[in-house]
Amino acid sequence: MNKTWFVYLAHCNDNTLYCGITNNIIKRFWQHNGLKQGGAKYTKARRPIILQTFYQVSDKSSALKLEYTIKQLPKHKKILYLESLQHGSKT
């Protein structure tokens, strides 16, 4: 079974960004905001969180690699980088 994966950036209530991966983006945001069981420890104390941007990839391995790349970037470049992928350039 081939599932679609998403790499996403969430804007937290304390003005930080959270980067994660999921194969069900709606369920994941319910979890992050406490509407469903689960979610990250980091976001639990920083609710509400808002989906900032996301990028779709074909497999979990690609999602994990992209998540790692984004987490290495400074905050001001994370959103720009992920949005540039949506528009076809890898700057």
N, C-alpha and C positions, 0 to 999 in steps of 0.2 A: 504494500500500500504506500503510495507516494503522497505525503502530506506537504502542504505549503507551510512555510515558516515565515515569521515576521521578526525583524529587528526593530525595536521601537525606542523612542525617547519620550519620557514623561516629565512634565514640569511639576515639581512638588511644591507644597504650600510654603516651604521655607526658601523658595527660589533656587533650589538645586535641581539638577537633572538626574534622572535615573534611566539607565540603559538596560534593556533586557531582551529576551527572545521568547517566543511562544508560537504555538500552532493554532491558538484560538485567542485572538486579540481581545474580543469582547469579554470573554470569561476572565481573562487575565486582568483586565481593568476593573471588573467587579471585585476580583480578589484583592487587588491593590487598594481599593477604596473601602474594603470591609463589607461589601454586599454579598460576598460568597467566601467560604472558607478557603484559606490559602493566602498567597501574596508574600511579598518580601518583607523581612524584618525592617529593612531600610525605609520602605514606604509607609509602614504601619504608623510610625511616629510623625509622618510628614503629609498626612492627608488634609484635604483632598488632593489627589493627583489628577492631572489633565494630560491626555495624549497630545504630545507636541507634534511628532511626525513618526512615520514608520516606513519600512522598506520590505518588500516581499522577496524571499529567496526560495529556491527549490528544495533545499534539504537542511537538516539540523546542523550538519558539519559546516556548511556555508554560513549559516546564521551565527554559530559560535565564533567563527573566524572574524566575521564582520563586527560582532559585538566586541570582541577583543580589540580590534582596530579602533573602534569608536571610543572605547574606554581609555585608550592611550592619549587621546586628543584633549587639548584644553577646552573648557566649557564653551567658550565662544565659537569654537570650530566644529563642535559635535553636530549641531543642527544643520549648519551649512554643508557639512560633508554628507550627511544622510540625505538631505534635500538634493544635493548635486547628483547623487546616484539615481534619484527618481527622474532626473532630467537627462540622464544618459552620459554625464561626464564624471570622471573619477579624479577630482581635483583635491 
